[in-house]
Amino acid sequence: MDETEQQNPYKAHCSEDGTRKQTVKEHLMGTADRAEAFAKAFGGQEQARLAGLLHDIGKYSQEFQRRLQDGPRVDHATAGAKEAIALRQAEVAFAVAGHHGGLPDGGGKNDAMDAGTLLGRIRKPLPDYKAWREEVQLPAAARPAWLSRDNFSNAFYIRMLYSCLVDADYLDTEAFMDGQTPRGGYETISVLLERLNQYVKPWWNAKNELNHKRCEILRQCFTVGETSPQGLYTLAVPTGGGKTVSSLAFALAHGAARKKNRVIYVIPYTSIIDQTAQVFQEILGEENVLEHHSGIDYSMPEGEVDPALYRKALSTENWDAPVIVTTAVQFFESLYANRSSRCRKLHNIADSVVIFDEAQTLPMDHLRPCVAAIGQLVQHYGVTAVLCTATQPALGPLFDQLAPGLQMREICPGTEELYQFFRRTTLRHAGELNEETLAAELNAVPQALCVVNRRKTAQQLYEMLEPEGRYCLTTLLCPADRKRLLGQIRKRLKDGLPCRVVSTSLIEAGVDVDFPAAWREEAGLDSILQTAGRCNREGRHPTDESLVTVFRLEGQKPPQMIRQNVDSTGNVLRRFGDPSMPQAIEAYFQFLRAIKGDAALDKIDVLDAFARGIGGCGMPFAKVADSFHLIENAAVTVYIPVDEGEELVRRLQAGQGGRTLYRQLGQYAVNIYPEHLENLLAAGAVEPVDENGYVLTDMNLYDRNTGLQLDVETGKGICI
């Protein structure tokens, strides 16, 4: 043992080749410095530093030192949690206890030591780790002045504190193990704002009234972003008003003026995220925009080195890029997660600008937890949030209830005048139609969009359309084929060729297409207006000739999951002559939430779980994380071996599974219900490929224009 090792015998990490060693003290100090810096954005720096100093003091035991020499596993996290509890630092104790295995449930006072809860774990006998006192001096650590006795706020804070600790721990370990990694190197928000200004500079000399109005909205977003304080905003810009670039203008202007760290753009569906990310990358530079969702992959072929791609892969871990484009699922499920892999990035949401695109799509079943989370971010973590949509979901009363005192401001006042100006369609209700009559109406015009509620209906109507230029868009098509068909649709629309599309609601939110006429099966008012946003989008036709026909299909009731939405729409149609006006939209959402009731807006009782506990278990981080899913997915995945998917499936069958492979396979996946899987299995049309899914073996059942066929009796029918 050399002199240095004699002076510092306690090691935290050893390099893979065994030539370098990091002492526990070095690691604790490095982690504490980083965690402290991360938590300054929300006033948690003192507790974050304490957490960094305590998190690995269990490594001062001889048992852990033997672990570094391939000895048995040792619990080294509970020691720091015990010391934190002794210091009456419960928030720090949670973060330290969970820095490897995930935030534990708080538990109850009678929990056994093997219960896995925090109160159970601190009763565990541990190896002697008292040597830490010879090397580490603990500072006093005050809680943020704003932290209240409200359990929900405290739980949210603990998760943020945990994020600071685990990211700091990972980064300090990474710096020791790997040396210099290609993190960072991004442009500042101010530089990105200048790039946006240069991009839109040619727009200011608008040649027509429509573009002139879009420029007014854009200018307003720049001005309000630069001059307004941090807080909660709405951007109620009608379809066609250019809200994607305008919202980015607000975000960058505000971020530069208020010295925000980044812009996070939250989009409801992976099916529409690509086009937004592409616009931002074109404006700001691909290297500055990170897409983070299940459909994106930053892996590199074996043997290749691409620092830019590797930097993006690293950035998905902790969101350190200046512009993040992600999904509502990724965003909100991370905010209620308990695992380090999901929570590590949370502290980088603090002191940012977060745009919630298509805010009306926030899931009704989890609306209260989502609104409560936004309220926490704005009130305590320096976030400026923007609810951006053409159909504002009237969330004011919920914010008043869940985030009292938080004022909501509209970026572009004069909403009613804007809606009148951008009104491009006329809604008409056709009553009941049978499929033959509906198909005849679609065939009577060269370009038409028809949105229906069931995938089965979409496939049936497709077969009744004129063959030239007909399209069917549903989730029975794998994402790769949907993207391919959307490209063809856009080209045919642009070239003035016949183009008749029957689709489910996946086309409604954010898909940039422009049809001269549209049909919409009865649904929620927001869905009907989103379909209208795909009609006469550029104002090329007179408003009274650009019809959006609302109908119900003969012999069919609305699907159970949207019946209350349909009832709420009926209520609004009876009360308002023009259901597209802001007052009608507000009335729709208020009525819908009233008939659902508060309990239906928090399906799994997330808020109550933290306020009161679950079955005697306080602070149920793990229990809530296990059950909080924005999209309930009882479906089964079937992989379609077409194009690149064929090779990806072959690799999966060869046992080469992994996160990267599954992410790539997502472009060739179709989700079906268990009862339809049973039919396919009985027909010998699929076979299990692993515990997570199946591969289609009878390719006669997949049509690249209409998707997977799932007939109940023959194995070749249609999923609804």
N, C-alpha and C positions, 0 to 999 in steps of 0.2 A: 504494500500500500504506500503510495507516494505521500509527500507532506501535505498536498492539497486535500487528498482524500482523507487523511488523518484529521485535518481541521474541519472538513465538511463531509462526514461519512454518510449523510442521509441524501439519497438520490431520488429524484422524481421520475426521470426518463433516461434511457440509454439509447444512443443512436443504433441503427440497425446493424452497423458493422462493429459495434462495441467499442469504438475508439473515442467517443465523446460521451460525457455524462452531464446532465443538468441537475443541480442540487434542488432539494425541495424548497429551500429559501429563495433561490433564484426564480423558480417557477411561481411561487406564491407572490413575490414582489412584482414580477412581470404581469401576472394575471390581475393583480390588484390595480396596477397602474392603468391597464386597459379598461377594466370594468368601471373604474372611477370616471374615466373620460367619457365612456359610453353613457353613463347615467346622469351626467350633468344636465342633459336636455330636459329632464323632468325632476331635478332636485334630489335624486336618489344617490348622489355620488358617495356620501359617507358610508351608507350601508353597503353599497356595491364594493367599495374598497375593503370593508370588513369581510364581506363574503369572499373576495379574492384571497385574502390572507388566511381565511379559515378553511377553504374548500378542500385542501389536500393535506391538512395536518395529520390525518391518519397515516400518511406515508412516513411519519417519524417512528413507526413501529419496526422492530426487527423482522416481524412477520412479513411486512410489505417489502422490506429490503430483500428478503429471500425470494419474494415473488418476482423481482427484477431478474433473478437468476433462475427463472423458470420454476419457481415454487408454486404452491397452491394459491388460488384466488383469495384475496383479502378484501373485506369491506373497509375502504378507506374514507368513505364519504360521511358516515354516521358520526365520526369523531367531531368534525367541525360543526355538525348540526347540534350535537350535545353541548358544545361550548357556547354556541349561539343562544340556545335555550337558557343556559345558565346566566347569560348576559341580558336576558329578557329581550332578545332580538329574534322574534318568531319569524319575521319576514326573511331574514338572513338564513335562519335554520331551514326553511322550506327550500330556498334556492340551493344551499349547500347539499342538503340531503339528496336532491334530485339531479345533481349536475352530471351524472352518468345515466342513471336508470329512468329519469323523468320525474317531474314534480309528483310527490306522493299525496294521497289523500291525508287530510289532517288527522282523521280518526276520532276515537273517543277515549275517555280517561281510563277505561278498563281494557284497552286493546292489548293483546299479547305481543311479545317482542317479535314474533314472526308474522304479524298481521300485515306488514308492508306499509303501514301508515306511519306518519311522522311520530305520533305519540307512542306507537309500538316500537319503532326503531330505536328511539333514544333510551329505551330500557335494555337494549342489548348489551351484554358484556363484550368489551372490545380489547384487542391487544394493547399493551402499554405504549402510549404515544406521547408521554409527558415531555419528551425531549424537545418538543416544539417550543416550549416556554423559554428555552435557552437561546433561541434564534429569532423569534418573532415577537414584536411588541404590537399589541392591538390598540388602535386609536379609538377614541370615543366616536359613536356613530348615531347621529340624530336622524329621525325620520323626516321626510319632507313636511314642511309646515302645513301643506294642504291635505295631507293624508288624514282621513276621518275615521270614525268608528264603523262606517258602513262596510259590511263584509264584502259586498260585490266590488267596491272600489279597492279594498285591500287586496282581494284576490287578483284583480287586474294588475295592481302594482307589483305584487309578488311575481307574477308571470313576467312582467317587464324587467324586474330585478334579476330574475333567473336568466332571461335572455342576455343581459349584460355579462353575467358570470360565465355562461357556457360559451358565448362567442369569444370572450377574452381568454378563456381556458384553451379553446381550440386554436386561436391565433397564436398564443404564446407557445403552445406545444408545436404547432406547425413551423414557427420561426426557428425553433431549436432543431426539429427533426429534418426539415427540408431546406433550411436556409432561406434565401430570397425567393419568394414565389411571385408570379406576375399578377398581384392584386393591385387594385387602384389604377392610376394613370388616366383617369377620366377628365373630361372638360368640366369646368365649373358651371353652375347654373347661369351665371352672368354671360359666359361665352355661348351657352346654348340659347339664351334669349337673343343674343345678337344674330346667331344663325337663323333663328325664326324670323327676326326682323328682315333679314336679307331675303329670305324665302318668300315672304308675303309682299315685299316692296312693289313688285309689278301689279299687285292686286288693287292698289289704292286708286289707280286711274280707271275706275269701273266704267264699263261701256253701256251697261243697261241697269234698269231699276232694281232687278233682283240682286245682282252683284253689288250694287251700291248699298243696299240694305244689309247684305252680308258683311260688307266692310264696316258699316256702322256698328254692328254687333261685335266684330273683331276689335275695333278701336275701343269700344266700351270695356271689353275684357282686358285689354292692355292697361287701360287707365285705372279701372277699379282694382286690378291686381296690384298695380304699383302703389296706389294710395291708401288702400284699405287695411285695417288691422287683421291680425290672425283671428280666425273664427270659423263659423259655419255659414256656408253660402248655398244658394240654389242658382242654377243656370237653366231657366225654363225657355229654351230656344226651340221653336217648332221645327219639325222635320224640313230639311232643305235650307236651314239657316246657317249651316257650317259649324255646328257646335263642337266637332272633334278638334279642329284647329283653334277655334275660339277658346275652348276650355284649356288647351295647351298654352295659349297666349296668357290667359289669366294665371295659370300655374307658374309659368316661368317668370312673368313680370312680378308676381307676388313673391316667388321664391328668391329672386334676386334682391328685391327691396327689403325683404324681411330676413335675408340670410338663411333661408331654409336649406336643408341638406340635399333633398331630392324631391322628385315628383313621382307619385305612384298612381297609376291609372288602373282602376279596377273595373273589369268587364265581365258581364254575366256568363258568357258562354265561350268555350274554346272554339266553337264553330265560326265566331266572328272576330276572334282576337288577332288573327294574322293581318287583316287589312289595316287595323289601327296601328299595329307595330310597324308595318311597312311604311305607312305615312310618316310616323315619327322617325324612323331610321333614315328615310329620305331627307327629312328636314334637318335632323340633329347629328347624323352620322351613325352608322350601324354600331360602331364600337361603344356608343354612349347609351344605347337602349337595350335593356335586358328583358326578354320575354321569359316569364316563368310560369309554366303550366304543364299539364300532363302531356300535351302534344308537341312539346319542343325538346330537342335533344342536342346536347353540346359535346357528345362523345367524339373521340378521334380514332381513326383506324390505327391498328397496332403498328408501332414504329414511327408514326407521324408526330410532328411537334408543331403546334399552332398556338403561340402564346395568347393571341386574341381570343381564340375559342376556349382555351383553358381558363383565361381570366373570367369569361362569362360562366363557365361551369362552376368556378369558385364563388362567383357572385350570387348564384342561386342559393348558396348556403346561408348567406347573411345579408343579401340585398344592399351591397355597398355601392352599386351603380347609381348614377344621377337620375336616370329615368327607368322605372320599372313598369312593365305592362303585365298584369297578372289577372287571375280570375277571382270572382267573388268567393268561390269555393276555397281557393288557396288562401285568400286574405282572411276571411272570417274563421275558417276552421283552424288556422294557425293561431288566431287570437284566443281560441278556446282549447288549444292543444295543451299537452303536458310533456311531450317528448322534446328532447334537446334539438333533434333534427328539424322539427317544425317551429320551435320557439326561438331558435338562435337568432333569427332575423328581426324579431319584433322590436328590439330597441332602435333599429334603423327606420322604423315607421315614425318614431318621435321626431318632432321638429321638421316635418315634411309637409308637402301639399298632396292631399289624396283626392283624386277625382273618381267619383262613383258614377260610371257611365250607365245609362239606362237604369236609373235608380228605381224605377217602378217595378223592376224585376226582382228586387230583394224578396226572398221567399217569405210568403205570408206565415208559414209554420214557425219561422224563426225570426220574425220581424222585430220583436222586442229585444232579444239578445243582440241583434245586429245594430239597432238604434242605440242601445245602451253602450255598446262598444265604441261606436262613433262618438257618442257623447263624452266618454272617458278620454278618448284620444284628443278631442278638441279642448276639453276643459282642463286637462292635467298634463298633457304630453306635447304641447306646442304644435299640434297638427291643425292645419287649415283644411277643412273638408268641403267639397263641392258636390252637391247632389245634382247631377247633370242628366236631363231627360226632356223629351218633347211632351211627356205626360207626367207631370209632377205628382207623386203619390200622396200628397197632403200629409206629411209626417210631422207637422208642427205640434199637434196635440201630444204625440208620443214623445217628442223631445222635451216638451214642457213637463211631462210626467217623469221621464227617466233621466233627464239632464236639466233640472230646474235652473232658470236664470240664463240659459244659453240662447242667445238671440240669433235668429236665422235671417240672412239678408239675401235679397235677389240681386244678382250681378247686372242684369239687364231689365230695369223696371219698364213698365208699359207692356206687360205680357199680353194683355188683350189685343192691343194694337198690332203686336207682332203676329199673333195668331191670325188676325184678320188679313194681314199682308201676305203671310205665307200659306194661306188657305188655298190649296191647289185641287181639291177634290170635293165632290158632293156625295154624301152618304144617302143611300136609299135602301129601304127594307123591302125585300121581295117576298117575304113570307115563306111558305113551304114550297120546296122544289124537289122533284125526284132527280135521280142521277142522270137520266136520259135528257131531261130538259136542261139541266145545268151544263152537261157536256155540249149540247147544241148551242147554248149561249156562248160558251168558250170558243167553239169552232167558228162562230160567226164573226169573230174579230181576229186580225192577224197576230196581235200580241196581247197576251192576257196572263194575269197571275190569279190563281185560286188557292186560298189557304183553308185547309180543313183540319178537323180535330183528331182524326184517326189515320194511322198509317195505312190501314186496310182501305179506307176510302180513297186515299191518294193513289194507291196502286190501281184500284178499279177505275177511277176516272181517267188515269193516264191511258189505259187500254182503249178508252172511248174517244180519245182525241185524234185529230188528223196526224198521221205519222211524221210529216215534215216539221221539225222544230219543236217536238213535244218533249217535255222533261218532267221528271218526278223526283222531288227532293224530300227524303225522310231519313230518319236515323237507322233505317234498315240498309242504307248504303254506308259503306265504310267511309271514314273522313276523306281518304285519298280520292275516292270517286266523287264525293260531294264537291270537293274543291275543283276537280276536273270539269264537272258539269257546270258549276257556277261560272267558270271561265268561258265555256261555250255560250252560256246564256247571256253574259255581258256582251260578248262579241256580236251575237245575233241581234240583240237589242240595239246596239250601236250602229250596226249595218242596215237596220230596218228590215231584217228578214223575219219570216214567221217564227214566233217564239211563244209557245203556250206552256206555262209552268203550273203544275199542281204540287203543292208543298204542305207540309205540316208547319207548325209555328216557328220552326227553326230559322225561317227566312225573315222573321219579323224584326228582330232586334239587331240593328246595325248593319245588315247586309245591304250593300250599296248597289241597288238595281232600280230601274225606272221603267215602269209599264204604263201604257196609256189607259188601262182599265184593270180593275181588280174585283174579285169576289172573296167574301169572307164568311165562313160558316159561323153561326152564332157563338160568341165567346165573351170574355171580359172586354169592357170598353177599351182598356189599354191595348189589348191585342188587336182589336178592330182598328184603332187609330195607328198602330204600328204597321198593319197591312196597308192602310191608307198612305202611310209614308213611303211606300214602295210604288205609288201611283202618281204620275205626273210630277215627279220629284223636281224636275228642272223647269216646270211651268211652261212647257212647250205647247200645251193644249188649253183651251178655255176651261175654267173651273167647272162650269155647269155641264160640260161634256165629258169630264173625267170622273166617271162614276165608280164608286166603291159599293158594290151590292152585297148587303148582308142577308143571309138566307139561313133557313134550317132545312135539313134533309128529311124527306118523307120517311116516316117510320123510325126515326132515330131520335133518342134523347141525348142531351149533352153528356159527355163522360162525367162520372160522379165527381171527379176531382175539380171540375170547373162549373158545376151547376150553380153554386152560389154566385160565381162571377157573372154567369148569364142572367141570373135573377137581378143582380145589381145593375147590369146594363139595361135591362127592361125598365127598372125603376127610373133611371136617368132619361131614357128615351121618352118616357111618358111626361117628364117634367121640363125637358129642355128641347127647344126647337133645333138647336145646333149642338149636338153632343161633343163636338170637338173643342168647344170653348173652355177656357181654364176653369170657370165656375162649375161646368158639368163634370169635368174630370175630377175636381176636388170632391164634388158630391158623390161621385161613383166610389172613390176610395173610402170616403167616410161611411157610406152605406154598407160597403162590403165588409169593412172591419167591424161595424156595429153588429151585423148579422152573424159574423163569425165569433165575436166575443173575445175578450182579452186572453182567455185561456188558450184559444187557438193560435194566438200570435207568439206563443212560447211553448211549443209542442212538448218538449221534454223538461219543462220547468227549470231552465238554466238559472234564471235570476233567483228563483226561490231556493234552488239547491245551494247557492252560495249564501243567501240570506239566512237560511234556517238549517242547512245541512241535509243529508239524505240518510234516513234511518239511524240517527244518532252519530253519523260521521260528519264532522265539520270540515270545511274547506275541501270539498270533494273534487280535486283537480283531475285525478285519473278517471273517476266515474263519469264526469261530464265529458271529458275528452273522448271516452269510448263511445258515447251516445250522440255527440253533437256532429251531425252530418247535414250539410246544407241541402244535399240532394240524396234522398233515400234511395239506395241502389240494391234492390232485391234481384236485379237482373244477373244473367249469366253471360259471360263473354264468349263469343264465337269468332275465331280468327279466320279471315278470308285470304287464302293463298293466291293473290293476284299480284303481278308485277314484282316489286321488291319484297312484298309480303311473302311470296313463296319461299325465298331464301331465308327470311327471318323466321318463318314457321319451321323450316328445316333445322335451323340452329336451335330453336326452342325444343324441338323433338329430340335433338342430340344432347340435351341437358345443359345447354349453354345459357340458361336463364340468368337474369340480373336486371337491375333497375334500368340500365340503358336499353337493353333489348326490349323490355316491356314498353318503354316509352316509344321506341320506334314502331313496335307492333300496334300501338294505339291507332296509327293511321290506317290499319287494316282490320279493325275490330268492329263488330256489331254486337250490341247488347240485346238479349232477348229474355223473356220471362221463363221461369222454370217449367211451366206447363208446356211451352213450345219446345223447350229442350227435350222433354220426354218424348214428344212426337218425333223429333229428329233422331233421337237415339233409337227409337223403335223402328224407324225406317232405315237405320244404318247409315245415316247421312253425315254424322259427326262422330268424332272420337276424342276422348280426353287427351289433352296434351300435357297438362300438369294439374296441380290442385286448383289453379286459378281460372282455367278455361278449357275450351274445346277448339278443335280445328274442323272446318268444313271439308268433308271428303267427297261429297257429291256436288261437283261444281255446276251441275244442271240446276241446282236450287239457288244459284246466285246470278242475277242479271245485273250487269254493270250499269244499266240505265234505271232500274227500279229497285234493286237491292235483293235482300234475302227473302225467299218465299217459304211460308210456314203453314201450309194448309193443314188443318187439324186432323183430317181423316187420312190423308195420303202422305203426310210429311212434307207436302209442297204448298202449304197455304200461307196465310198472311197474318202477321202479328199486329194487333191493335193496341 
